Amino acid sequence: MRPTDVPAPPAPPVRLSIGVTGHRARHYHFAESETRIAAVMAQLFDWIDRAIVQAPSRAALGGFAQTRIHTLLADGTDRMASVMGLDRGYELVAPLPFGRRLNRAINSLTDDPADARRLLAGEDARDRATQDHAAAIRALADRARLFALADADERIAALFLAKLDSPQDSTAAALYAAEASRRVALAGRILVEQSDLVIGVWDGVTTAHVGGTGHTIATALDLGAPVLWIDPARPEDWRILSGPEALATTAGPGDPAGREAALTALVHRALNPGSDPEEPGFTALDAERWRDRSSRLAHAYRRVEALFAGHGLKHALRGLTQRYERPAAIATGSGARFLGQARQLPGADPDHVETIAGRVMQRFAWAEGIAARLSDSYRGGMTINFVLSSLAIVGGISYLPFVGADQKWLFALAELLLLCGILAITYFGRRRRLHSRWFEARRAAEYLRHAPLLLVLGTARPPGRWPRGADASWPEFYARQVLRDVGLPRVAIGQDYLRQVLIGPLADHVHGQRDYHLAKAQRLASVHHKLDTLSGRLFQLAVAAVALYLALRGLEALHVVSAQLVEGLAKYFTVLGVMFPTFGAGIAGIRYFGDFERFGDISEVTGEKLEAIARRIALLAQAPAGKLSFGEVIELVHAADDVVVGEIENWQAVFGGKQIAVPV
């Protein structure tokens, strides 16, 4: 089967994404040291820019895309970093904890309920200072890509106004602070998920204030994102923190040269695809050749599944040719339902949806088709090796009952050809890296299968929570860069948006994956049981054949049967005594190699976990109007993502060491 001229979707552009969080302008140490903090921030951006230019992977990856900076656009640190980033040509992205108007009103720092109401209505504030703050926020927001969590705006706005209307009411103030802080914490988590490095301007006092700078820094460290900590009282003594335990240490900042080297190394690690720049690695999928359908010569493994799945002879002997969905066809094919749902989301970003179709789904279709073909080649080749091995052994002695020693060479020649076939399959399988290429392409495809759902809700797997392959980590890097390439949608997420995602794309994805895994578990359990039974039966037949031969010898000794008869049957019994256990061992080898039982168990556990998430989705979908929360929906998305990644890790553990080899 010849490859077609379908072009490979190019590898995604690689970029560094920075998150910045910190104290507001009213914070005592920030106000006192603002000029010094700005100088340190500018120096750090200089070092980061230089590290990007000097990254060893730069030439191999064809350069890097525009650096991206994420902030919540609050006054103080956020605004300082945002302006600096824009001046350097960075792309500014703002995950806002509130809708745009509410965010502007809250961050205008007004204490006047009348001005707050004007800002919420989209009007200007009358107080000059308040209006200046509001105008600065609006100007910066106009230059940023905004992703706003507006699903609780009505409730938060009411609490905000209640606090301003009754400044002496401590209960109203505390309730507003608690609810608003939860929203800021959600936005802060999005900032962390989207960033390779988080810069935090923090006094180090506490991490307990939900949504505060210390809380965001602790969240980043817990999620595996490195943090560059600037203490506003001593900004020049900044430190790099890695892991939550770093918050408990008192280690000093070290010399400036050492810190610059550490920051450079951190940037280089973030831009490293996890393989030698001289190896295919990150661009490996680009080098693959597309084929529209599977090859019949590589169907051996799937034929074993079909024969022993227990669906009848007609099903077992059906054609197994798979037609792979071309990348250009996925938007109107298997991806059409999701894209239709995404386009219908209230306030959806149409450009973002089309970007998902073109840059995510097409790459998924390519990786899926390549992985399916390589799977057939690798697993089918190994299955054929077990069959050829059994045939070679049996073929080598099967001449005994049929021809004399002078014609044994014909059977020896057949045995030699079978053995050469095994060696050829093994040699080409290893030379073409079938196992590694399949493994890597399948991992990339599974991450991308789940990616569109993450993207419509502006979430991602945090930087420190991606699995690592034993030999190559580029599939994880590839998938992460695909997500980063698309980025956050320009959307204000409201109640209707959340509900439609919940009962539409999220429910469909979870139900589809659940049904697939539960059906797969049942199928593989049947295959394992029947292969095990067949292997056992063949060994029983071997025992029976040897026992029958010995019984005939005993009867010969008792003169019950003639010696001539026993001698005439001896060669047949010799062949049977070798054939039955040899084929039994071959079947057992296929069963061991395929690991149908463990794969079935993995799929069963995965299906059960997804079923539990499906029940949670159904329960949350019953929430009355206005009661859905972005945090609750995103928790379900993260739960589904964890199940997907857990299944991939378990799958790797089973097949990771099963290189194509000579069956022994």
C-alpha positions in Angstrom: 0.0 0.0 0.0 1.6 3.3 -1.1 1.6 6.4 1.0 -0.6 9.2 -0.2 0.4 12.8 -0.6 -1.6 14.1 2.4 0.6 16.7 4.0 1.4 16.5 7.7 0.1 19.3 9.9 3.3 21.1 11.0 4.5 20.8 14.6 3.0 23.6 16.8 5.0 26.7 17.4 7.0 26.7 20.6 6.7 29.6 23.0 7.5 30.6 26.6 4.5 31.5 28.7 5.1 33.6 31.8 2.6 34.3 34.6 2.9 37.3 36.9 1.1 37.8 40.2 1.8 40.2 43.0 0.7 42.7 45.5 -1.4 45.7 44.6 -0.3 49.3 44.6 -1.7 49.9 48.1 0.5 47.3 49.7 2.9 49.0 52.0 6.2 47.4 50.7 5.1 47.6 47.1 4.4 51.3 47.3 7.6 51.9 49.1 9.8 49.9 46.6 7.9 50.3 43.4 10.8 51.7 41.5 13.2 49.0 42.7 10.7 46.3 41.9 10.3 47.7 38.4 14.0 47.7 37.9 14.3 44.1 39.0 11.4 43.0 36.8 13.0 44.7 33.8 16.3 42.9 34.4 14.5 39.6 34.8 12.7 40.1 31.5 16.0 41.0 29.9 17.6 37.7 31.1 14.5 35.7 30.0 14.7 37.3 26.6 18.4 36.5 26.3 17.8 32.9 27.5 15.2 32.4 24.8 17.6 33.6 22.1 20.3 31.3 23.4 18.1 28.2 23.9 19.8 25.1 22.4 16.5 23.9 20.9 15.9 27.2 19.0 17.5 26.3 15.7 16.2 22.7 15.7 12.6 24.0 16.3 12.8 26.7 13.7 12.7 29.5 16.3 10.1 30.4 18.8 6.7 32.1 18.8 5.9 35.3 20.5 6.4 35.2 24.3 3.1 35.3 26.2 2.5 36.9 29.6 -0.5 36.2 31.8 -1.8 38.6 34.5 -5.1 39.3 36.1 -4.7 43.1 35.2 -5.0 44.2 38.8 -3.3 47.4 39.8 0.3 47.2 41.1 2.3 44.2 40.1 0.0 43.0 37.4 -0.3 46.3 35.6 3.5 46.9 35.9 4.3 43.6 34.3 1.6 43.9 31.7 2.9 47.2 30.4 6.5 45.9 30.4 5.5 42.8 28.5 3.6 44.8 25.9 6.5 47.2 25.4 8.7 44.1 24.8 6.3 42.7 22.2 4.9 40.0 24.4 1.3 38.8 23.9 -0.8 39.9 26.9 -3.5 37.4 28.0 -5.7 38.1 31.0 -7.8 35.5 32.8 -10.1 37.8 34.7 -11.9 36.6 37.8 -15.0 38.7 36.9 -16.7 40.0 33.8 -15.0 43.0 32.2 -17.3 45.7 33.8 -17.3 44.2 37.2 -13.6 43.7 37.1 -13.1 47.4 36.2 -15.4 48.5 39.0 -13.7 46.4 41.6 -10.2 47.3 40.5 -11.0 51.0 40.3 -10.6 51.0 44.1 -13.7 53.1 44.5 -15.4 53.4 47.9 -18.3 55.3 46.4 -21.4 53.1 45.7 -22.7 55.7 43.1 -19.4 55.5 41.1 -19.4 51.8 41.4 -22.9 51.6 39.9 -21.8 54.0 37.1 -18.8 51.7 36.2 -21.0 48.6 36.4 -23.3 50.3 33.9 -20.4 51.1 31.6 -20.3 54.8 32.4 -17.5 56.9 33.7 -16.9 57.5 37.4 -17.2 61.1 38.6 -14.3 60.9 41.0 -11.2 61.7 39.1 -8.9 59.2 40.8 -11.4 56.4 40.4 -11.9 57.2 36.8 -8.2 57.3 36.2 -7.9 53.8 37.6 -10.9 52.6 35.6 -9.5 54.2 32.4 -6.1 52.6 32.9 -7.7 49.1 33.4 -9.8 49.6 30.3 -6.9 50.7 28.1 -4.9 47.7 29.2 -7.8 45.3 28.7 -8.2 46.7 25.2 -4.7 45.5 24.4 -5.1 42.0 26.0 -6.8 38.8 25.1 -9.5 38.6 27.8 -10.9 35.4 29.3 -13.4 36.4 31.9 -15.1 34.2 34.5 -18.4 36.1 34.5 -20.6 33.2 35.7 -20.9 34.7 39.2 -21.0 38.4 38.3 -24.6 39.0 39.4 -24.0 37.6 42.8 -20.5 39.2 43.3 -21.8 42.6 42.0 -24.6 42.5 44.6 -22.2 41.7 47.4 -19.8 44.4 46.2 -22.5 47.1 46.2 -23.8 45.8 49.6 -20.4 46.3 51.1 -20.1 49.8 49.7 -23.6 50.7 50.7 -22.9 49.6 54.3 -19.3 50.3 55.0 -19.8 49.6 58.7 -21.3 46.2 58.1 -18.3 43.8 58.7 -20.5 40.8 57.8 -21.2 42.2 54.3 -17.5 43.1 53.8 -16.4 39.6 54.9 -18.9 37.8 52.7 -17.9 39.9 49.7 -14.2 39.3 50.4 -14.7 35.6 50.7 -16.7 35.2 47.5 -14.5 37.5 45.5 -11.4 35.8 46.7 -12.7 32.4 45.4 -13.1 33.9 42.0 -9.6 35.4 42.1 -8.2 32.0 43.1 -9.9 30.4 40.1 -8.4 32.9 37.8 -5.0 32.5 39.5 -5.1 28.8 38.8 -5.8 29.4 35.1 -2.8 31.7 35.1 -0.6 29.0 36.6 -1.9 26.3 34.2 -1.1 28.5 31.2 2.5 29.4 32.4 5.9 27.8 32.3 7.2 30.1 34.9 5.3 32.3 37.5 6.8 35.5 38.8 5.4 36.5 42.2 5.9 39.8 44.0 5.0 38.7 47.6 6.0 39.7 51.1 6.2 36.1 52.3 3.8 36.7 55.2 1.1 34.1 54.5 -0.3 31.7 51.9 -3.6 31.4 53.7 -5.6 34.2 52.0 -7.5 32.5 49.2 -6.9 34.3 45.9 -4.0 36.3 47.4 -0.5 36.4 46.0 0.9 33.9 48.6 -2.0 31.5 47.8 -1.4 31.7 44.1 2.3 31.1 44.6 1.6 28.1 46.8 -0.8 26.8 44.1 1.8 27.2 41.4 4.4 25.2 43.4 1.9 22.5 44.3 1.0 22.2 40.5 4.7 21.9 39.6 5.3 25.4 38.2 8.6 27.0 39.2 8.2 30.4 40.9 10.5 33.4 40.8 9.8 35.1 44.1 10.5 38.8 44.5 10.1 40.1 48.1 9.0 43.7 47.7 11.0 44.7 50.8 14.2 43.2 49.2 13.4 43.0 45.5 17.1 42.5 44.5 17.3 39.3 46.5 14.8 37.4 44.4 14.8 33.6 44.6 13.7 30.7 42.4 11.4 28.2 44.2 10.7 24.7 43.0 8.1 22.6 45.0 5.9 23.5 48.0 8.7 22.6 50.4 10.8 25.6 49.1 8.5 27.9 51.0 9.7 26.4 54.3 13.4 26.9 53.5 15.6 29.9 54.5 18.2 29.5 51.8 19.6 32.8 50.5 19.2 34.1 47.0 22.8 33.3 46.0 25.1 35.3 43.8 23.5 37.2 40.8 25.6 35.2 38.2 24.4 31.9 39.7 20.8 33.1 39.7 20.9 34.3 36.1 22.4 30.9 35.2 19.6 29.1 37.1 16.9 31.3 35.4 18.5 30.6 32.0 18.5 26.8 32.7 14.8 27.0 33.8 13.8 28.8 30.5 15.8 26.3 28.5 14.1 23.4 30.2 10.7 24.9 29.4 11.6 25.2 25.7 13.2 21.7 25.5 11.0 19.2 23.7 12.5 16.3 25.8 14.7 14.8 23.1 18.1 15.4 21.5 17.7 18.4 19.1 19.4 16.3 16.5 16.8 13.5 16.7 13.3 13.7 15.1 11.6 14.0 18.5 9.2 17.0 18.5 8.9 16.9 14.7 8.7 13.1 14.5 5.0 13.2 13.4 5.9 15.6 10.6 8.2 12.9 9.1 5.6 10.2 9.0 3.9 9.2 5.8 0.1 9.1 5.6 -1.8 6.1 4.4 -5.6 6.2 4.0 -6.2 2.6 5.3 -4.6 -0.2 7.2 -2.6 -2.9 5.5 -4.1 -6.4 5.5 -0.5 -7.8 6.0 -0.5 -6.1 9.4 -3.8 -7.3 10.8 -2.5 -10.3 12.7 -3.0 -8.9 16.2 -6.5 -7.5 15.5 -7.4 -10.8 13.8 -6.6 -12.6 17.1 -8.9 -10.1 18.9 -11.6 -10.7 16.3 -11.3 -14.5 16.5 -11.5 -14.7 20.2 -13.8 -11.9 21.2 -16.8 -14.2 21.2 -19.0 -12.4 18.6 -19.4 -15.4 16.3 -17.6 -16.8 13.3 -19.0 -14.2 10.8 -17.7 -11.4 13.0 -14.4 -13.1 13.5 -13.8 -13.4 9.8 -15.0 -10.0 8.8 -12.7 -7.6 7.0 -10.5 -5.6 9.4 -9.3 -2.9 7.0 -9.5 0.5 8.8 -9.9 3.7 6.9 -8.2 6.6 8.7 -9.9 9.9 8.8 -7.8 12.5 7.0 -6.9 15.6 8.9 -8.7 17.9 6.5 -12.0 15.9 6.9 -12.2 15.8 10.7 -14.1 19.1 11.0 -17.0 17.7 8.9 -16.5 14.2 10.2 -15.9 12.9 13.7 -15.3 16.4 15.0 -18.4 18.0 13.5 -20.6 17.4 16.6 -18.2 19.0 19.0 -17.5 22.0 16.7 -21.2 22.5 16.2 -21.7 22.6 20.0 -18.7 24.9 20.5 -20.0 27.4 17.9 -23.4 27.5 19.6 -22.0 28.3 23.1 -23.4 31.7 24.2 -20.8 34.4 23.4 -18.4 31.8 21.9 -15.2 33.1 20.3 -15.7 31.9 16.6 -12.0 32.4 15.8 -11.0 30.2 18.8 -13.4 27.4 17.6 -11.9 27.5 14.1 -8.4 27.4 15.6 -9.3 24.3 17.5 -10.6 22.7 14.3 -7.5 23.6 12.3 -4.7 23.3 14.8 -5.9 20.7 17.3 -8.3 18.4 15.6 -6.3 18.1 12.4 -3.1 17.3 14.5 -5.2 14.7 16.4 -6.4 13.1 13.2 -2.9 12.8 11.9 -1.5 11.4 15.2 -4.4 9.0 15.5 -4.0 7.7 11.9 -0.2 7.3 12.3 -0.6 5.6 15.7 -3.2 3.1 14.4 -1.0 2.1 11.5 2.1 1.8 13.6 0.1 -0.2 16.1 -0.9 -2.7 13.5 2.7 -3.0 12.2 4.3 -3.5 15.6 1.7 -5.7 17.3 0.9 -7.5 14.1 4.5 -8.2 13.5 5.1 -9.6 16.9 2.0 -11.8 16.7 3.2 -13.2 13.3 6.6 -13.9 15.0 4.9 -16.2 17.5 2.9 -18.0 14.8 6.1 -18.4 12.6 8.0 -19.7 15.5 5.5 -22.4 16.2 5.3 -23.3 12.5 9.1 -23.5 12.3 9.4 -26.0 15.1 6.6 -28.2 13.9 7.7 -27.9 10.3 11.2 -29.0 11.2 10.1 -32.4 12.4 6.9 -33.0 10.4 8.8 -34.8 7.7 9.0 -37.9 10.0 5.7 -39.6 9.1 5.7 -38.6 5.5 9.1 -38.7 3.8 12.5 -40.4 4.3 15.6 -38.7 5.6 16.8 -38.0 2.0 13.9 -35.6 1.6 14.2 -34.0 5.0 15.9 -31.0 3.3 12.6 -29.7 1.9 11.2 -29.4 5.5 14.5 -28.0 6.7 14.3 -25.4 3.9 10.8 -24.4 5.0 12.0 -24.2 8.6 14.9 -21.9 7.5 12.5 -19.6 5.6 10.2 -19.3 8.6 13.1 -18.5 10.9 14.5 -16.0 8.4 11.0 -14.4 8.3 11.1 -14.0 12.1 14.6 -12.4 12.0 13.5 -10.1 9.2 10.4 -9.0 11.0 12.4 -8.4 14.2 15.2 -6.6 12.3 12.9 -4.2 10.4 10.7 -3.7 13.4 13.7 -2.5 15.4 15.3 -0.6 12.6 12.2 1.3 11.9 11.5 1.9 15.7 8.0 0.6 15.4 7.5 0.2 19.1 8.8 3.7 20.0 7.1 5.5 17.1 3.8 3.8 17.9 4.2 4.6 21.6 4.9 8.2 21.0 2.3 8.8 18.4 -0.4 7.1 20.5 0.4 9.3 23.5 0.3 12.4 21.5 -3.1 11.4 20.0 -4.7 10.6 23.3 -3.7 14.0 24.8 -5.0 15.8 21.7 -8.3 13.8 21.8 -9.1 15.5 25.1 -7.6 18.9 24.2 -10.7 20.6 22.6 -12.7 20.1 25.7 -10.0 21.8 27.8 -9.7 24.6 25.4 -13.3 25.7 25.3 -13.1 26.2 29.1 -9.7 27.8 29.1 -8.1 25.2 31.2 -5.0 23.0 30.8 -3.0 20.3 32.6 -0.6 22.2 34.9 3.1 22.2 33.8 4.3 19.9 36.6 1.5 17.3 36.2 2.3 15.9 32.7 3.6 12.3 32.6 7.1 11.6 31.3 8.0 8.8 29.0 10.9 6.5 29.8 12.7 7.2 26.5 11.1 10.4 25.1 9.0 13.2 26.6 8.3 15.1 23.3 4.7 13.8 23.0 3.8 15.6 26.2 5.7 18.7 25.1 4.0 18.5 21.7 0.5 18.3 23.2 1.3 21.1 25.7 2.5 23.4 22.9 -0.6 22.6 20.8 -2.8 23.8 23.8 -0.5 26.8 24.3 -0.7 27.7 20.5 -4.5 27.9 20.8 -4.5 29.6 24.2 -7.5 31.1 26.0 -10.6 32.0 24.1 -11.8 35.6 24.0 -14.9 34.9 25.9 -16.9 35.9 29.1 -18.0 32.6 30.6 -21.6 32.9 31.9 -24.1 30.5 33.3 -25.5 29.5 30.0 -22.1 28.9 28.6 -21.2 26.6 31.5 -24.5 24.7 31.3 -24.1 24.1 27.5 -20.5 22.8 28.0 -21.6 20.6 30.8 -24.5 18.9 29.1 -22.9 19.0 25.6 -19.2 18.5 25.0 -18.2 17.4 28.5 -21.1 14.9 28.8 -20.5 13.6 25.3 -16.8 13.2 25.8 -17.1 11.4 29.1 -20.0 9.1 27.9 -18.1 8.2 24.7 -14.9 7.3 26.5 -16.8 5.4 29.2 -18.7 3.3 26.7 -15.5 2.7 24.7 -13.5 1.5 27.7 -16.3 -0.7 29.2 -16.8 -2.4 25.8 -13.1 -2.8 25.4 -12.8 -4.3 28.9 -15.4 -6.9 28.1 -13.9 -7.7 24.7 -10.4 -8.2 26.0 -11.6 -10.3 29.0 -13.2 -12.6 26.5 -10.0 -12.8 24.3 -7.8 -13.5 27.3 -10.1 -16.2 28.6 -10.4 -18.0 25.3 -6.7 -17.8 24.5 -6.0 -19.2 27.9 -8.5 -21.9 27.4 -7.1 -22.8 24.0 -3.5 -22.9 25.2 -4.5 -25.1 28.1 -6.4 -27.5 25.8 -3.4 -27.8 23.5 -1.2 -28.8 26.4 -3.9 -31.3 27.5 -3.8 -32.8 24.0 -0.1 -33.1 24.2 -0.4 -34.9 27.5 -3.0 -37.2 26.0 -0.9 -37.9 22.9 2.1 -38.9 25.0 0.0 -40.9 27.4 -1.7 -42.7 24.5 1.7 -43.6 23.0 3.0 -44.9 26.3 -0.2 -46.9 26.6 0.3 -48.4 23.2 3.8 -49.4 24.2 2.4 -51.0 27.3 -0.1 -53.0 25.2 2.7 -54.0 22.9 4.6 -55.4 25.8 1.6 -57.4 26.8 1.3 -58.6 23.2 -2.2 -57.0 22.9 -1.2 -54.9 19.9 1.5 -55.6 17.3 5.0 -54.0 17.5 4.7 -53.1 13.8 1.6 -51.0 14.5 3.2 -49.2 17.4 6.4 -48.5 15.3 4.3 -47.2 12.4 2.4 -44.8 14.7 5.5 -43.6 16.7 6.5 -40.9 14.2 2.9 -39.5 14.2 2.9 -39.4 18.0 6.3 -37.7 17.9 4.9 -35.0 15.7 1.8 -34.6 17.8 3.8 -34.6 21.0 5.8 -31.6 19.7 3.0 -29.9 17.8 0.5 -29.5 20.6 2.7 -28.0 23.2 4.5 -25.8 20.6 1.3 -24.3 19.4 0.0 -24.1 23.0 3.2 -22.2 23.9 2.7 -19.9 20.8 -0.9 -19.1 21.9 0.3 -18.5 25.4 3.1 -16.2 24.0 0.5 -14.2 22.1 -1.7 -13.9 25.2 1.3 -12.8 27.3 2.5 -10.3 24.6 -1.0 -8.9 24.1 -1.6 -8.7 27.9 -5.3 -8.8 27.2 -6.2 -9.3 30.8 -4.3 -6.4 32.2 -5.4 -4.1 29.4 -9.0 -5.2 30.0 -8.6 -4.5 33.7 -7.2 -1.0 33.0 -10.1 -0.2 30.7 -12.6 -1.5 33.2 -11.2 0.7 35.9 -11.1 3.6 33.5 -14.7 3.0 32.4 -15.8 2.9 36.1 -14.1 6.1 36.9 -15.6 7.8 33.9 -19.0 6.4 34.9 -18.6 8.1 38.3 -17.8 11.4 36.6 -20.8 10.9 34.3 -23.0 10.6 37.4 -21.5 13.8 38.8 -22.2 15.6 35.5 -25.8 14.4 35.5 -26.2 15.6 39.1 -24.6 19.0 38.5 -26.8 19.5 35.4 -29.8 19.5 37.7 -28.6 22.7 39.4 -31.2 25.5 39.0 -30.6 28.5 36.9 -27.9 30.7 38.2 -26.4 28.1 40.5 -23.7 26.6 38.3 -20.1 27.5 39.1 -17.1 27.6 36.9 -15.1 25.9 39.7 -17.5 23.0 39.8 -17.5 22.4 36.1 -13.8 22.8 35.7 -13.3 20.3 38.5 -15.2 17.7 36.4 -13.1 18.5 33.4 -9.9 18.1 35.5 -11.2 14.8 36.8 -11.8 13.5 33.3 -8.4 14.7 32.3 -6.8 12.9 35.2 -8.6 9.7 34.2 -7.3 10.1 30.6 -3.7 10.6 31.8 -3.9 7.8 34.3 -5.0 5.4 31.6 -2.1 6.5 29.4 0.4 6.0 32.3 -1.0 2.5 33.0 -0.9 1.6 29.4 2.7 2.7 29.1 3.6 0.6 32.2 2.1 -2.5 30.4 3.6 -2.1 26.9 6.6 0.1 27.7 9.1 -2.7 27.8 7.6 -5.0 25.1 10.0 -4.2 22.2 9.6 -6.3 19.1 11.8 -9.3 19.5 12.5 -12.9 18.6 9.9 -15.1 20.5 11.6 -17.2 23.1 
